[in-house]
Amino acid sequence: MLGTLIAQLDRPELTAQVLDTLDPDLAIAIEMRAADASMATAEFVAGAIRAFIDSADDDLWFQMLTVIRKADDPGLTAVQTILKWVATERQSAA
């Protein structure tokens, strides 16, 4: 589930579908992060998810597992949660 979704996140149409599931303000924040990095949104989202997977500590993984444990779509919920963290990180740094 999650692996399949992550492998396809560099496809703009899939990224757009994922962003449509987010709060509009959160989706805008992600698009702004991509623009700030001079990246296409799909490229940024895929990179952010991969960076999380490569570098998240045990505490973040535990938080993630807690969030997705009862989700109807764990893969989508995981991606949504990571993107929320990405947007929140930018907002707290601004």
N, CA, C and O atoms as a GROMACS GRO file, in nm:
protein
  376
    1MET      N    1   0.081  -0.119   0.000
    1MET     CA    2   0.000   0.000   0.000
    1MET      C    3   0.086   0.126   0.000
    1MET      O    4   0.088   0.201  -0.098
    2LEU      N    5   0.156   0.149   0.110
    2LEU     CA    6   0.236   0.271   0.122
    2LEU      C    7   0.347   0.270   0.019
    2LEU      O    8   0.373   0.372  -0.046
    3GLY      N    9   0.414   0.157   0.002
    3GLY     CA   10   0.523   0.149  -0.094
    3GLY      C   11   0.477   0.178  -0.236
    3GLY      O   12   0.546   0.248  -0.310
    4THR      N   13   0.363   0.126  -0.273
    4THR     CA   14   0.309   0.150  -0.406
    4THR      C   15   0.276   0.298  -0.425
    4THR      O   16   0.307   0.356  -0.528
    5LEU      N   17   0.215   0.357  -0.325
    5LEU     CA   18   0.179   0.499  -0.333
    5LEU      C   19   0.305   0.585  -0.342
    5LEU      O   20   0.312   0.676  -0.424
    6ILE      N   21   0.402   0.556  -0.258
    6ILE     CA   22   0.526   0.635  -0.258
    6ILE      C   23   0.597   0.624  -0.392
    6ILE      O   24   0.649   0.723  -0.443
    7ALA      N   25   0.599   0.506  -0.449
    7ALA     CA   26   0.667   0.485  -0.576
    7ALA      C   27   0.604   0.566  -0.689
    7ALA      O   28   0.669   0.591  -0.790
    8GLN      N   29   0.480   0.606  -0.672
    8GLN     CA   30   0.409   0.678  -0.778
    8GLN      C   31   0.389   0.827  -0.750
    8GLN      O   32   0.328   0.897  -0.831
    9LEU      N   33   0.439   0.875  -0.638
    9LEU     CA   34   0.413   1.014  -0.600
    9LEU      C   35   0.480   1.117  -0.689
    9LEU      O   36   0.447   1.235  -0.681
   10ASP      N   37   0.573   1.076  -0.774
   10ASP     CA   38   0.633   1.174  -0.863
   10ASP      C   39   0.547   1.196  -0.988
   10ASP      O   40   0.583   1.276  -1.074
   11ARG      N   41   0.434   1.126  -0.996
   11ARG     CA   42   0.337   1.148  -1.104
   11ARG      C   43   0.247   1.265  -1.063
   11ARG      O   44   0.177   1.256  -0.963
   12PRO      N   45   0.249   1.374  -1.141
   12PRO     CA   46   0.171   1.493  -1.103
   12PRO      C   47   0.023   1.465  -1.078
   12PRO      O   48  -0.035   1.524  -0.987
   13GLU      N   49  -0.038   1.377  -1.158
   13GLU     CA   50  -0.181   1.352  -1.139
   13GLU      C   51  -0.209   1.281  -1.006
   13GLU      O   52  -0.311   1.307  -0.942
   14LEU      N   53  -0.120   1.195  -0.963
   14LEU     CA   54  -0.138   1.129  -0.834
   14LEU      C   55  -0.114   1.227  -0.719
   14LEU      O   56  -0.188   1.228  -0.621
   15THR      N   57  -0.011   1.308  -0.733
   15THR     CA   58   0.014   1.409  -0.630
   15THR      C   59  -0.104   1.503  -0.617
   15THR      O   60  -0.143   1.538  -0.506
   16ALA      N   61  -0.163   1.544  -0.729
   16ALA     CA   62  -0.281   1.632  -0.725
   16ALA      C   63  -0.396   1.564  -0.652
   16ALA      O   64  -0.466   1.628  -0.574
   17GLN      N   65  -0.414   1.435  -0.675
   17GLN     CA   66  -0.521   1.362  -0.605
   17GLN      C   67  -0.495   1.359  -0.455
   17GLN      O   68  -0.587   1.375  -0.375
   18VAL      N   69  -0.370   1.337  -0.416
   18VAL     CA   70  -0.336   1.336  -0.274
   18VAL      C   71  -0.359   1.474  -0.213
   18VAL      O   72  -0.417   1.485  -0.106
   19LEU      N   73  -0.313   1.579  -0.281
   19LEU     CA   74  -0.331   1.714  -0.228
   19LEU      C   75  -0.478   1.750  -0.215
   19LEU      O   76  -0.515   1.826  -0.125
   20ASP      N   77  -0.561   1.697  -0.304
   20ASP     CA   78  -0.706   1.722  -0.295
   20ASP      C   79  -0.768   1.661  -0.170
   20ASP      O   80  -0.877   1.702  -0.129
   21THR      N   81  -0.701   1.564  -0.108
   21THR     CA   82  -0.754   1.502   0.014
   21THR      C   83  -0.716   1.582   0.139
   21THR      O   84  -0.766   1.556   0.248
   22LEU      N   85  -0.628   1.679   0.122
   22LEU     CA   86  -0.581   1.759   0.236
   22LEU      C   87  -0.668   1.883   0.255
   22LEU      O   88  -0.740   1.925   0.165
   23ASP      N   89  -0.658   1.939   0.372
   23ASP     CA   90  -0.716   2.070   0.396
   23ASP      C   91  -0.657   2.166   0.293
   23ASP      O   92  -0.536   2.162   0.268
   24PRO      N   93  -0.740   2.253   0.231
   24PRO     CA   94  -0.688   2.343   0.127
   24PRO      C   95  -0.569   2.427   0.171
   24PRO      O   96  -0.476   2.448   0.093
   25ASP      N   97  -0.570   2.475   0.294
   25ASP     CA   98  -0.457   2.555   0.343
   25ASP      C   99  -0.330   2.472   0.350
   25ASP      O  100  -0.221   2.522   0.323
   26LEU      N  101  -0.344   2.346   0.387
   26LEU     CA  102  -0.229   2.256   0.394
   26LEU      C  103  -0.175   2.228   0.254
   26LEU      O  104  -0.053   2.226   0.233
   27ALA      N  105  -0.264   2.206   0.159
   27ALA     CA  106  -0.222   2.184   0.020
   27ALA      C  107  -0.147   2.306  -0.034
   27ALA      O  108  -0.046   2.292  -0.102
   28ILE      N  109  -0.196   2.424  -0.003
   28ILE     CA  110  -0.130   2.547  -0.046
   28ILE      C  111   0.008   2.557   0.018
   28ILE      O  112   0.105   2.597  -0.047
   29ALA      N  113   0.017   2.522   0.145
   29ALA     CA  114   0.147   2.527   0.214
   29ALA      C  115   0.247   2.432   0.148
   29ALA      O  116   0.364   2.467   0.134
   30ILE      N  117   0.203   2.315   0.108
   30ILE     CA  118   0.291   2.220   0.040
   30ILE      C  119   0.334   2.277  -0.095
   30ILE      O  120   0.451   2.269  -0.131
   31GLU      N  121   0.241   2.334  -0.168
   31GLU     CA  122   0.275   2.394  -0.297
   31GLU      C  123   0.374   2.510  -0.280
   31GLU      O  124   0.463   2.529  -0.363
   32MET      N  125   0.359   2.586  -0.172
   32MET     CA  126   0.452   2.695  -0.144
   32MET      C  127   0.591   2.641  -0.112
   32MET      O  128   0.691   2.697  -0.155
   33ARG      N  129   0.597   2.532  -0.035
   33ARG     CA  130   0.727   2.469  -0.006
   33ARG      C  131   0.794   2.425  -0.134
   33ARG      O  132   0.915   2.444  -0.151
   34ALA      N  133   0.717   2.367  -0.224
   34ALA     CA  134   0.773   2.323  -0.352
   34ALA      C  135   0.826   2.443  -0.431
   34ALA      O  136   0.936   2.438  -0.486
   35ALA      N  137   0.747   2.549  -0.437
   35ALA     CA  138   0.790   2.670  -0.509
   35ALA      C  139   0.916   2.730  -0.446
   35ALA      O  140   1.007   2.771  -0.518
   36ASP      N  141   0.921   2.734  -0.313
   36ASP     CA  142   1.039   2.786  -0.244
   36ASP      C  143   1.164   2.705  -0.278
   36ASP      O  144   1.274   2.759  -0.282
   37ALA      N  145   1.144   2.576  -0.303
   37ALA     CA  146   1.256   2.487  -0.337
   37ALA      C  147   1.280   2.482  -0.487
   37ALA      O  148   1.365   2.406  -0.534
   38SER      N  149   1.204   2.561  -0.563
   38SER     CA  150   1.212   2.562  -0.710
   38SER      C  151   1.194   2.421  -0.768
   38SER      O  152   1.267   2.377  -0.855
   39MET      N  153   1.092   2.354  -0.714
   39MET     CA  154   1.062   2.217  -0.757
   39MET      C  155   0.916   2.208  -0.799
   39MET      O  156   0.831   2.283  -0.751
   40ALA      N  157   0.889   2.115  -0.889
   40ALA     CA  158   0.750   2.082  -0.920
   40ALA      C  159   0.689   2.022  -0.794
   40ALA      O  160   0.759   1.957  -0.716
   41THR      N  161   0.560   2.043  -0.774
   41THR     CA  162   0.495   1.994  -0.653
   41THR      C  163   0.510   1.843  -0.638
   41THR      O  164   0.540   1.795  -0.529
   42ALA      N  165   0.490   1.769  -0.747
   42ALA     CA  166   0.502   1.622  -0.740
   42ALA      C  167   0.642   1.581  -0.699
   42ALA      O  168   0.659   1.490  -0.618
   43GLU      N  169   0.742   1.646  -0.754
   43GLU     CA  170   0.881   1.615  -0.719
   43GLU      C  171   0.907   1.645  -0.571
   43GLU      O  172   0.972   1.567  -0.502
   44PHE      N  173   0.856   1.759  -0.524
   44PHE     CA  174   0.874   1.796  -0.384
   44PHE      C  175   0.807   1.697  -0.290
   44PHE      O  176   0.867   1.652  -0.192
   45VAL      N  177   0.681   1.662  -0.322
   45VAL     CA  178   0.606   1.569  -0.237
   45VAL      C  179   0.677   1.434  -0.231
   45VAL      O  180   0.695   1.378  -0.123
   46ALA      N  181   0.717   1.382  -0.346
   46ALA     CA  182   0.787   1.254  -0.349
   46ALA      C  183   0.916   1.261  -0.267
   46ALA      O  184   0.947   1.170  -0.191
   47GLY      N  185   0.989   1.370  -0.282
   47GLY     CA  186   1.113   1.387  -0.206
   47GLY      C  187   1.089   1.398  -0.057
   47GLY      O  188   1.165   1.343   0.023
   48ALA      N  189   0.985   1.470  -0.018
   48ALA     CA  190   0.954   1.486   0.125
   48ALA      C  191   0.917   1.353   0.188
   48ALA      O  192   0.959   1.323   0.300
   49ILE      N  193   0.840   1.273   0.117
   49ILE     CA  194   0.801   1.142   0.169
   49ILE      C  195   0.923   1.052   0.180
   49ILE      O  196   0.942   0.985   0.282
   50ARG      N  197   1.005   1.051   0.077
   50ARG     CA  198   1.126   0.968   0.080
   50ARG      C  199   1.223   1.013   0.188
   50ARG      O  200   1.285   0.930   0.255
   51ALA      N  201   1.235   1.144   0.208
   51ALA     CA  202   1.322   1.196   0.313
   51ALA      C  203   1.272   1.152   0.450
   51ALA      O  204   1.352   1.116   0.537
   52PHE      N  205   1.142   1.153   0.469
   52PHE     CA  206   1.086   1.105   0.596
   52PHE      C  207   1.123   0.959   0.617
   52PHE      O  208   1.171   0.920   0.724
   53ILE      N  209   1.101   0.878   0.516
   53ILE     CA  210   1.127   0.734   0.527
   53ILE      C  211   1.275   0.708   0.556
   53ILE      O  212   1.309   0.618   0.632
   54ASP      N  213   1.362   0.787   0.494
   54ASP     CA  214   1.506   0.768   0.512
   54ASP      C  215   1.558   0.819   0.645
   54ASP      O  216   1.658   0.769   0.696
   55SER      N  217   1.492   0.919   0.702
   55SER     CA  218   1.553   0.985   0.818
   55SER      C  219   1.468   0.994   0.944
   55SER      O  220   1.517   1.042   1.046
   56ALA      N  221   1.344   0.950   0.940
   56ALA     CA  222   1.258   0.964   1.058
   56ALA      C  223   1.311   0.879   1.172
   56ALA      O  224   1.355   0.766   1.153
   57ASP      N  225   1.306   0.935   1.291
   57ASP     CA  226   1.350   0.860   1.408
   57ASP      C  227   1.236   0.770   1.459
   57ASP      O  228   1.124   0.776   1.408
   58ASP      N  229   1.267   0.690   1.558
   58ASP     CA  230   1.168   0.595   1.610
   58ASP      C  231   1.044   0.664   1.663
   58ASP      O  232   0.933   0.612   1.649
   59ASP      N  233   1.060   0.781   1.724
   59ASP     CA  234   0.945   0.853   1.779
   59ASP      C  235   0.847   0.894   1.668
   59ASP      O  236   0.726   0.878   1.682
   60LEU      N  237   0.901   0.945   1.557
   60LEU     CA  238   0.812   0.983   1.446
   60LEU      C  239   0.744   0.861   1.386
   60LEU      O  240   0.626   0.866   1.352
   61TRP      N  241   0.817   0.750   1.372
   61TRP     CA  242   0.755   0.628   1.320
   61TRP      C  243   0.645   0.579   1.414
   61TRP      O  244   0.540   0.534   1.369
   62PHE      N  245   0.669   0.588   1.544
   62PHE     CA  246   0.566   0.546   1.640
   62PHE      C  247   0.442   0.635   1.626
   62PHE      O  248   0.330   0.585   1.626
   63GLN      N  249   0.463   0.766   1.613
   63GLN     CA  250   0.351   0.856   1.593
   63GLN      C  251   0.275   0.821   1.465
   63GLN      O  252   0.152   0.820   1.462
   64MET      N  253   0.351   0.792   1.360
   64MET     CA  254   0.290   0.756   1.233
   64MET      C  255   0.207   0.629   1.247
   64MET      O  256   0.093   0.625   1.201
   65LEU      N  257   0.262   0.528   1.308
   65LEU     CA  258   0.190   0.402   1.325
   65LEU      C  259   0.064   0.421   1.409
   65LEU      O  260  -0.038   0.357   1.382
   66THR      N  261   0.070   0.507   1.507
   66THR     CA  262  -0.047   0.535   1.589
   66THR      C  263  -0.158   0.598   1.504
   66THR      O  264  -0.275   0.564   1.520
   67VAL      N  265  -0.120   0.689   1.415
   67VAL     CA  266  -0.218   0.758   1.330
   67VAL      C  267  -0.280   0.662   1.229
   67VAL      O  268  -0.401   0.666   1.207
   68ILE      N  269  -0.199   0.577   1.168
   68ILE     CA  270  -0.250   0.495   1.058
   68ILE      C  271  -0.308   0.361   1.103
   68ILE      O  272  -0.368   0.289   1.023
   69ARG      N  273  -0.291   0.329   1.228
   69ARG     CA  274  -0.333   0.196   1.278
   69ARG      C  275  -0.478   0.163   1.246
   69ARG      O  276  -0.508   0.050   1.208
   70LYS      N  277  -0.566   0.257   1.259
   70LYS     CA  278  -0.709   0.231   1.237
   70LYS      C  279  -0.763   0.300   1.112
   70LYS      O  280  -0.884   0.309   1.093
   71ALA      N  281  -0.674   0.346   1.026
   71ALA     CA  282  -0.717   0.418   0.906
   71ALA      C  283  -0.776   0.322   0.803
   71ALA      O  284  -0.733   0.207   0.791
   72ASP      N  285  -0.874   0.371   0.730
   72ASP     CA  286  -0.932   0.292   0.621
   72ASP      C  287  -0.832   0.273   0.508
   72ASP      O  288  -0.829   0.168   0.444
   73ASP      N  289  -0.750   0.374   0.483
   73ASP     CA  290  -0.648   0.368   0.379
   73ASP      C  291  -0.515   0.408   0.443
   73ASP      O  292  -0.477   0.525   0.438
   74PRO      N  293  -0.444   0.312   0.502
   74PRO     CA  294  -0.321   0.345   0.576
   74PRO      C  295  -0.215   0.414   0.491
   74PRO      O  296  -0.146   0.504   0.541
   75GLY      N  297  -0.200   0.376   0.365
   75GLY     CA  298  -0.100   0.440   0.279
   75GLY      C  299  -0.129   0.587   0.258
   75GLY      O  300  -0.040   0.671   0.274
   76LEU      N  301  -0.253   0.618   0.224
   76LEU     CA  302  -0.292   0.757   0.204
   76LEU      C  303  -0.281   0.836   0.335
   76LEU      O  304  -0.234   0.950   0.335
   77THR      N  305  -0.323   0.776   0.443
   77THR     CA  306  -0.315   0.843   0.573
   77THR      C  307  -0.170   0.871   0.610
   77THR      O  308  -0.140   0.976   0.666
   78ALA      N  309  -0.081   0.779   0.582
   78ALA     CA  310   0.061   0.800   0.611
   78ALA      C  311   0.115   0.919   0.530
   78ALA      O  312   0.183   1.005   0.585
   79VAL      N  313   0.084   0.922   0.402
   79VAL     CA  314   0.130   1.033   0.317
   79VAL      C  315   0.070   1.164   0.365
   79VAL      O  316   0.140   1.265   0.373
   80GLN      N  317  -0.058   1.165   0.397
   80GLN     CA  318  -0.123   1.287   0.447
   80GLN      C  319  -0.054   1.335   0.575
   80GLN      O  320  -0.029   1.454   0.592
   81THR      N  321  -0.025   1.243   0.664
   81THR     CA  322   0.038   1.278   0.792
   81THR      C  323   0.177   1.336   0.769
   81THR      O  324   0.213   1.437   0.830
   82ILE      N  325   0.255   1.274   0.683
   82ILE     CA  326   0.390   1.326   0.654
   82ILE      C  327   0.380   1.465   0.594
   82ILE      O  328   0.456   1.554   0.632
   83LEU      N  329   0.288   1.486   0.503
   83LEU     CA  330   0.273   1.618   0.441
   83LEU      C  331   0.228   1.722   0.542
   83LEU      O  332   0.268   1.838   0.534
   84LYS      N  333   0.145   1.683   0.637
   84LYS     CA  334   0.106   1.775   0.745
   84LYS      C  335   0.228   1.816   0.825
   84LYS      O  336   0.246   1.933   0.859
   85TRP      N  337   0.314   1.718   0.856
   85TRP     CA  338   0.437   1.748   0.930
   85TRP      C  339   0.528   1.840   0.849
   85TRP      O  340   0.588   1.932   0.905
   86VAL      N  341   0.539   1.816   0.720
   86VAL     CA  342   0.622   1.900   0.634
   86VAL      C  343   0.571   2.044   0.635
   86VAL      O  344   0.650   2.137   0.650
   87ALA      N  345   0.441   2.062   0.620
   87ALA     CA  346   0.383   2.197   0.618
   87ALA      C  347   0.395   2.263   0.753
   87ALA      O  348   0.423   2.383   0.761
   88THR      N  349   0.376   2.189   0.860
   88THR     CA  350   0.385   2.244   0.994
   88THR      C  351   0.528   2.288   1.025
   88THR      O  352   0.549   2.390   1.090
   89GLU      N  353   0.623   2.211   0.979
   89GLU     CA  354   0.764   2.245   0.999
   89GLU      C  355   0.796   2.379   0.937
   89GLU      O  356   0.867   2.460   0.996
   90ARG      N  357   0.744   2.404   0.816
   90ARG     CA  358   0.769   2.532   0.748
   90ARG      C  359   0.702   2.646   0.822
   90ARG      O  360   0.761   2.752   0.839
   91GLN      N  361   0.579   2.623   0.865
   91GLN     CA  362   0.505   2.730   0.932
   91GLN      C  363   0.572   2.767   1.065
   91GLN      O  364   0.576   2.884   1.101
   92SER      N  365   0.623   2.668   1.136
   92SER     CA  366   0.688   2.699   1.264
   92SER      C  367   0.823   2.764   1.242
   92SER      O  368   0.871   2.836   1.330
   93ALA      N  369   0.886   2.740   1.126
   93ALA     CA  370   1.015   2.800   1.096
   93ALA      C  371   1.001   2.943   1.043
   93ALA      O  372   1.097   3.020   1.046
   94ALA      N  373   0.883   2.976   0.994
   94ALA     CA  374   0.861   3.110   0.933
   94ALA      C  375   0.848   3.217   1.038
   94ALA      O  376   0.830   3.334   1.004
   0.00000   0.00000   0.00000
